Amino acid sequence: MSVLICGSLAYDTVMVFDGRFKEHILPDRIHMLSVSFLVPQLRRNYGGVAGNIGFNLALLGVRNALLATVGDDFDPYEAWLKRHGVVLDHVRRIAGTHTAQCFITTDLDDNQITAFHPGAMQHSGELAVPSGAGIALGLVGPDSRDGMVRHARQFAEAAIPFIFDVGQGLPMFGGADLEAFLEQASWVIVNDYEAQLLQERTGLGPEAIAARCRAYVVTGGAEGSRIYADGRIAEIPAVRAERVVDPTGCGDAYRAGFILGLTRGYDWPTTGRLASLLGSIKVAHHGTQSHRFTLEELGDRFHAAFGYRF
């Protein structure tokens, strides 16, 4: 089974503020906001939703390919992904552009302020989901507006089931747009904040969203996650991390674990628990692609956390 991940490839600059945003951002002064944060820690990482999910899937032994646009500066990232077994046949370079760049500032409560330069990603709508490539499952993640709309439509027209992961792309879409995605997608995954906005813009509650697809998943970080499917709610507990180092990319690791469960035909509790475990492994490491594990190690950790083997 081959999985096609449509979304961003980006360089992440991650900065850690040794304090709390809430102590410096005053609610009654938002209209005249001017703040500066000293960030003693700074790291440059490989990132982007497509790259992060593809990397995690490669660790899980799931064959996957990426569909994305990148800039002239992609060489080191390309070598990294190829070394880890991610297929890049459908990644296109756009001359004269930068690969997307993300600048993330994180505080001690794991809150984040992010600035994003799309660069070559703005051209992703020029790409097409390949036909005859043996794709059994897809994912449409944060990307250019045109890219997300086009790739979702192409998956649906080709009868390829796919995950809709709107993420940071949510501000680009109104209620009608989001309802169209819900009708096309087989699974929908959002975090709790995105869930609130999605439900407000569509006027649909979680059960109504779940009725339009195979499963509606809402993640809540340390609070665990919920999977609405088959008229039921599977409550998925969070897995305690060995240490909490960097939350960036935890959602992408979660999605890779979810995809593993889908490709193996696991039930919803097991699929959700795998996803939760992947997120907890990632949060214990700096960056989005610096963690490592074998499937045997993953199985042992799953057994230790949940008392049975997947």
N, C-alpha and C positions, 0 to 999 in steps of 0.2 A: 504493500500500500504506500503510495506517495502522497505527501501533503504539500500543498502550495501555500506559502505565506505571502500575502500582499500587504505591504506597509512600508514604513520608513526604515532606512539605514542611516545612521547618524553618528557623529562624534559627540560624546558627552563630556562637558567640563563640569565636574561636581565640586562644589565648595561647601564646607561645613562651617556654619556659624556657631560659635561656642556660647550660645544663649538661646533665648526664646523670642520668636517674632511677636508674640502677643504682648510682650513687655515693651515693645518699641513701636507698634502700630496701634494708634489710638482710634477706636471706632468713630468718635465724633470729629476726627480730623482726616478721614479718608479722602474728602474732596480736595485736600491740599497736601497730599502725601509726598514727603521727601525724606527718605531714610537711607542710611548707609550702614552696611554690615561688614565688620572686620572678619575675614575668613582665613584663619591660620592654615587650614588644610585645603589643598586643591589637587585634584586628580583629573587626568584626561583618560577617558575610557571609550571603548567601542560600544555603540548602543543602537538605539532605534528599535521599534517594536519588532520588525521583521528579523533583524539580526539577533536580538535577544531570544526570541522564541525559537528561531532556527538553531542557535547554539545549544539551547537546552534540549531540543528534540534530538540533536546529534548525540548528546550525552546519553539520552534514553534509547538510542539505537533506532530511532524513527527516521526513515529516509524522508528528506524534505528539500524543497527548493524555494528560493525567494524570487519574488517579482517586485522590482524596485528600480528607481533611477538614482544615479550617484554622480558625483562630480570628478574633476581632474585629480583630486587629492585622495582617491579611494584605494590606491595601491596597497598600503600596509594593512588596511582592514580586509581587503580582498584576500591577501595571503593568509591572514588569520582564519577567516571563515573556511577557506579551502582546506587548510591544515586540519580543521576539525570536522571535515566531511560534509559541509553545507554546500549544496549545489547552487551555482550562481549563473546558470545558463540563461536565465531570464532577467538578469540585471543589466541595465543599459547605462552607459556613461553619457552624460550631457556635456559636451565641450564648453569650456568657458564658465563653468559653474563650480561652486563648492558642494561637496556632500553636505547634507543637512547638518546643522550644528545646534546642540542643545546645551544651555547653560543653566545649571540647577544649583540652587542654594538651599541647604537643609539645616534645620535647627535641632536643638536637643530633644524636642518632642516629635521628631521625624516629620514635621511639616515641611513643605517644599514650596519655593518660589522659582518658577521656570521661565526662561526666555528661549524662544526657538526661532532659528533662521532656516526656512525650508530649503533654500538653494535648489539643487537639482530635483528635489522631491516635487516641485511645482509642475514637473513634466510627466509625472507618473500616469496621468490620464492618456498619454500617448501609447502606453503599453496595453497589451491584450492578454487575457488568460489564454494560454496555449491550448489548442485542441489536439487530441490524439497523443497526449503526453502521459497518459496513465494516471491522471490525478484522481484520487478517490475522495479527498477531503480538502477543503480550503479554509482560509481565514482572511477576512478583510479587516485590517487594522488601521489605525490613524495614518493618514496619507493626505495627498491633495484631495480637495472636494471632488474634482472630476474623476480622479483615480478610484476613489471609494465607490462612487456611484456606478462607474463603468464596470468595475470588477465584480461588484455584487450582482449587477444585471447579467454579466456574462456567466458567472457561476450558476445563477438560477436558470438561464437559458440552456446551459449545458447539462442541467440536472445533476450538478455536483454539489453535494451538501457542504455548507460552509458556516463558520462561526462569524458573527458580526461583533466586532470589538471596537466600538466607536471611540473610546478613550478621549484623548485630547482633541479629537476631531469634532466632538459634540457641539461646540459653539457654531460650527458652520451649517448646521441643519435645523430646520424648523420641524413642526409636528408632522406635516404631510410627508416630508422627506424621511423622517424616522419611521413612520408607519410603513413606508414602502420597503425600507430595509427589513423591518420585522416580518413582512409578508414573504420576503425572498429568503431570509436566513433560516437555517435549521436550528442553530443555537445562538443565544445572545449572552454575552458576558460583559458586565459593568461593575465598577466599584459602587459603594453605597452612595457617594456624592453624585456620580453619574446616573445612578438609578433614580434618584430624586428628580433630577432635571429631565431625564427621559420620560418619566411618568407624568411630570407636569406638562411637558410639551405635547405629548400624545394624548393626554387625558385618560390613560389606561393604567390600571392598577397592576401589581405583579402577576396576579392570576390571569388577568386578561392578556398580558404580554405573553405569558407562558402558553396560553391557548393558541397563539399564532405561530408557535415554533415547537421544537421538540423539548427544549429546556431553556429556562431563563435563570441565569446565575448572577447573584449579587454577592460580591466579596466585601469583607469588612475588616481586613487586616487581622490584628490580634483578637478581634471579636469573632473570627471564623467567617463562614460563608453560608449562603442558602442556595439550594437548587430547587427551583419550582418546575416540576415535570410530572406528567401523568396524573394531574389533579392532586398531587401531594407536594409536601415541602421536605426536602432532605436537609437537616441541620448538620453542617460540616464544622467540626471543631478546629480551631487553629492548633498547630503543632508548636510547642514551645521550642524556640530556637536555642542553639548552644550559646549564642550571644547575639545581641542586636547591634549591628555595625553600620549597615547602609540599606535603607528600604528601596532604593532605586532599582527597578527591574523585578521586584518581587511579583508584581502582577503578571509580567511576561512569563516568569518561571511557573506561576500558577497555571497559566493557559497551556503551557507545554505539558504539564502533568495531566491536565484535563484532556488534551488531545491524545495522550498515551492511553488513557482510559477509554476514549472513544474508539481508537484503532483496535483495542483488544476486546471491545464489547463488554466492559465491566459494568456493573450496576452503578446507579448514581452515588450511593454512599462511598463505594470504593474509588470511583472516579474523582469525587470531590476530595477525598482524603489524600489521594496521590497528589492532586493539585496543591492542597494545603501543605503537604510535606515538602514539595519542591520550593514553595515560597519560603518556608522556614530555613531551608538549606541556603538559599540565596541571601537572605537577610544577614547571615553571619559573615558575609564577605564584602569587601569593598568592590565597587564596580558591578557591572551587570553580567560579566562573562568571565569571572575569575574563580568561580567555584568548580569543584570537580567531584565526581562520584562514579562508581561502577553500578551496574544494575544489581549485582549481588549486595553491595553496600546499601543501595536504596531499599532492597527487599528487607534487609535486616533492620533498617531504621523504621520502615513501615510496620514491621512486626512489633518492634519495641514500643511504638506509639499507639498502635491500635489492637494489638493482641492477635492478629491473624496475618496471613501472607496473601499478597495479591497475585 
